[in-house]
Amino acid sequence: MPQQQILIVGGGAAGLTAASQLRRARPELAITILEPADDHYYQPGWTLVGAGVFNLEQTRRREADLIPAGVQWIHEAAAEFDPAAQTVTTSSGRQLGYDLLVVATGLRLCWEAIEGLPDALGEGGVCSNYSRQHAAYTWESIQAFQGGNALFTCPPMPIKCPGAPQKIAYLADDVIRRDSALAAASQVIYATATPGIFGVPTYAAPLREVVARRGIDARYNHVLKAVRPESREAVFMVNEGEQSREVVIPYGLLHVTPPMAAPEVVASSPLAAASGFVDVDQYSLQHKRFANVFALGDVAGMPNSKTAAAVRGQAPVLVANMLAQLDGHPLQERYDGYSCCPLITGYGRTIMAEFNYEQQPVPSFPLDPTKERWSMWVVKKHLLPWIYWNRMLRGEPHERHSMPGLRP
Ligand SMILES: Cc1cc2nc3c(=O)[nH]c(=O)nc-3n(C[C@H](O)[C@H](O)[C@H](O)COP(=O)(O)OP(=O)(O)OC[C@H]3O[C@@H](n4cnc5c(N)ncnc54)[C@H](O)[C@@H]3O)c2cc1C
């Protein structure tokens, strides 16, 4: 029987995890990863880069060192998907065939959707932890802040790590409060396009308390439209039912989380749903129209919260269902929407928000998950990066399933 060909497009958190797990499950498969980048970054660490806890280099590894042994790496990008012909064309024009395709390209950051932002970013206190090049500048900007509004924005969903836009606001507030004169001359504002502080009610309640305790001015339904660096102003459209109005907020520091979308190569392909993301079944992770295509990670069109943690919940399901598809068996594994957002509420404090599609808490630890804890800060700072590099990317099973009895 000819060797079955698996093509994984994207060698980020999702593609590497899927490749490692497939390789462990069935070493005889011919697995290829298509990935243009030389380096891979642990993006969840960028919040702590922006807060001066990590440096960027601590979040970087060489891609070559992460590709699982026995997996072929093609150092190019996918330029076109043709699922009817079962081919992917690479950036150099090479055509790759496959028996099964995994789409794991992550998402696209739409900096250009905010007028003035691409030029403003990286100067004059305009920063973003979502940009590898500018995460360290967030920390510089926080330290250089001399009063006025410290403004943090959050775009419409979906975005990756929906908690990250507010985590940095709490960390910056801690730094500002270390200097009472500066604190008296400052206002932290969190302006979000969402109608509430967080989409999962169980965790929104304690976050509202954090906001109130800190005196943060939280403004909802605020969609950032433009940045005017000359006058240090951010322009928002505020949506109120049928009406919308423009609001201009002056800033001394502006941390922007840009809108996000599926990469163009996916959005313009036959694989896309109307949203642009890959049109997969939210439980089986199989494409709704092309049975030999699967997707996971940020590019997959499921309604889960897009995080690296979600990949840990998705990968075992994806692998089991891909193998069932290869063997001609029914697809039986179901992804429950698991995601985890370590909601840092200050230096040394984190709410470990784990939840599923039903927005039910699914804690991995035998503790009330709605509480701010120092122990969960330690988990965020030390344990999760260790799990990522040493277990997840190497295809080890998801800890949540290996801790029976610990869930309430
Ligand atoms: C500031 C910040 C904070 C975050 N905090 C957390 C957190 O606390 N917890 C958490 O779990 N998650 C967090 N995340 C989210 C997490 O990093 C992502 O959800 C995760 O990386 C998704 O994995 P992915 O493989 O889908 O995408 P990525 O890891 O982004 O990888 C996508 C890969 O696809 C490649 N690619 C792109 N286009 C093509 C193409 N055309 N052809 C081939 N390859 C392509 C890219 O080069 C990249 O290597 C955070 C992210 C950011 C930016």
The ligand as an SDF file (V2000), in Angstrom:
LIG
                    3D

 53 58  0  0  0  0  0  0  0  0999 V2000
   -0.2670   38.9560   22.8860 C   0  0  0  0  0  0  0  0  0  0  0  0
   -0.8070   37.5590   22.8310 C   0  0  0  0  0  0  0  0  0  0  0  0
   -1.1610   36.9230   24.0180 C   0  0  0  0  0  0  0  0  0  0  0  0
   -1.6610   35.6360   23.9850 C   0  0  0  0  0  0  0  0  0  0  0  0
   -1.9530   35.0280   25.1810 N   0  0  0  0  0  0  0  0  0  0  0  0
   -2.3390   33.7240   25.1830 C   0  0  0  0  0  0  0  0  0  0  0  0
   -2.5220   33.0410   26.4220 C   0  0  0  0  0  0  0  0  0  0  0  0
   -2.3260   33.5930   27.5070 O   0  0  0  0  0  0  0  0  0  0  0  0
   -2.9060   31.7480   26.3700 N   0  0  0  0  0  0  0  0  0  0  0  0
   -3.0970   31.0900   25.1870 C   0  0  0  0  0  0  0  0  0  0  0  0
   -3.3970   29.9010   25.2160 O   0  0  0  0  0  0  0  0  0  0  0  0
   -2.9680   31.7310   24.0010 N   0  0  0  0  0  0  0  0  0  0  0  0
   -2.5770   33.0230   23.9660 C   0  0  0  0  0  0  0  0  0  0  0  0
   -2.3790   33.6690   22.7730 N   0  0  0  0  0  0  0  0  0  0  0  0
   -2.8880   33.0600   21.5120 C   0  0  0  0  0  0  0  0  0  0  0  0
   -2.0020   31.9860   20.9310 C   0  0  0  0  0  0  0  0  0  0  0  0
   -0.6840   32.4480   20.7260 O   0  0  0  0  0  0  0  0  0  0  0  0
   -2.6100   31.5320   19.5990 C   0  0  0  0  0  0  0  0  0  0  0  0
   -3.9630   31.1890   19.8070 O   0  0  0  0  0  0  0  0  0  0  0  0
   -1.8660   30.3390   19.0460 C   0  0  0  0  0  0  0  0  0  0  0  0
   -0.5370   30.7140   18.7120 O   0  0  0  0  0  0  0  0  0  0  0  0
   -2.5940   29.7600   17.8230 C   0  0  0  0  0  0  0  0  0  0  0  0
   -1.8160   28.8030   17.1660 O   0  0  0  0  0  0  0  0  0  0  0  0
   -1.8670   28.6890   15.5630 P   0  0  0  0  0  0  0  0  0  0  0  0
   -0.8920   27.6130   15.2110 O   0  0  0  0  0  0  0  0  0  0  0  0
   -3.2590   28.5880   15.1140 O   0  0  0  0  0  0  0  0  0  0  0  0
   -1.3060   30.0700   15.0430 O   0  0  0  0  0  0  0  0  0  0  0  0
    0.1990   30.5670   15.1210 P   0  0  0  0  0  0  0  0  0  0  0  0
    0.8750   30.0270   16.3490 O   0  0  0  0  0  0  0  0  0  0  0  0
    0.1440   32.0350   14.9340 O   0  0  0  0  0  0  0  0  0  0  0  0
    0.9180   29.8600   13.8830 O   0  0  0  0  0  0  0  0  0  0  0  0
    0.4980   30.0200   12.5510 C   0  0  0  0  0  0  0  0  0  0  0  0
    1.6510   29.5970   11.6530 C   0  0  0  0  0  0  0  0  0  0  0  0
    1.1990   29.5340   10.3060 O   0  0  0  0  0  0  0  0  0  0  0  0
    2.2030   30.0840    9.4820 C   0  0  0  0  0  0  0  0  0  0  0  0
    1.5620   30.5570    8.2320 N   0  0  0  0  0  0  0  0  0  0  0  0
    0.8380   31.6800    8.0340 C   0  0  0  0  0  0  0  0  0  0  0  0
    0.4360   31.7530    6.7470 N   0  0  0  0  0  0  0  0  0  0  0  0
    0.9060   30.6420    6.1270 C   0  0  0  0  0  0  0  0  0  0  0  0
    0.8200   30.1540    4.8040 C   0  0  0  0  0  0  0  0  0  0  0  0
    0.1810   30.8190    3.8460 N   0  0  0  0  0  0  0  0  0  0  0  0
    1.4260   28.9720    4.5160 N   0  0  0  0  0  0  0  0  0  0  0  0
    2.0930   28.2640    5.4740 C   0  0  0  0  0  0  0  0  0  0  0  0
    2.1890   28.7000    6.7400 N   0  0  0  0  0  0  0  0  0  0  0  0
    1.6080   29.8700    7.0720 C   0  0  0  0  0  0  0  0  0  0  0  0
    2.8180   31.2020   10.3060 C   0  0  0  0  0  0  0  0  0  0  0  0
    4.1210   31.5330    9.8570 O   0  0  0  0  0  0  0  0  0  0  0  0
    2.8030   30.5840   11.6920 C   0  0  0  0  0  0  0  0  0  0  0  0
    3.9950   29.8950   11.9860 O   0  0  0  0  0  0  0  0  0  0  0  0
   -1.8390   34.9580   22.7460 C   0  0  0  0  0  0  0  0  0  0  0  0
   -1.4580   35.5850   21.5630 C   0  0  0  0  0  0  0  0  0  0  0  0
   -0.9330   36.8670   21.5930 C   0  0  0  0  0  0  0  0  0  0  0  0
   -0.4990   37.5210   20.3080 C   0  0  0  0  0  0  0  0  0  0  0  0
  1  2  1  0
  2  3  1  0
  2 52  2  0
  3  4  2  0
  4  5  1  0
  4 50  1  0
  5  6  2  0
  6  7  1  0
  6 13  1  0
  7  8  2  0
  7  9  1  0
  9 10  1  0
 10 11  2  0
 10 12  1  0
 12 13  2  0
 13 14  1  0
 14 15  1  0
 14 50  1  0
 15 16  1  0
 16 17  1  0
 16 18  1  0
 18 19  1  0
 18 20  1  0
 20 21  1  0
 20 22  1  0
 22 23  1  0
 23 24  1  0
 24 25  2  0
 24 26  1  0
 24 27  1  0
 27 28  1  0
 28 29  2  0
 28 30  1  0
 28 31  1  0
 31 32  1  0
 32 33  1  0
 33 34  1  0
 33 48  1  0
 34 35  1  0
 35 36  1  0
 35 46  1  0
 36 37  1  0
 36 45  1  0
 37 38  2  0
 38 39  1  0
 39 40  1  0
 39 45  2  0
 40 41  1  0
 40 42  2  0
 42 43  1  0
 43 44  2  0
 44 45  1  0
 46 47  1  0
 46 48  1  0
 48 49  1  0
 50 51  2  0
 51 52  1  0
 52 53  1  0
M  END
$$$$
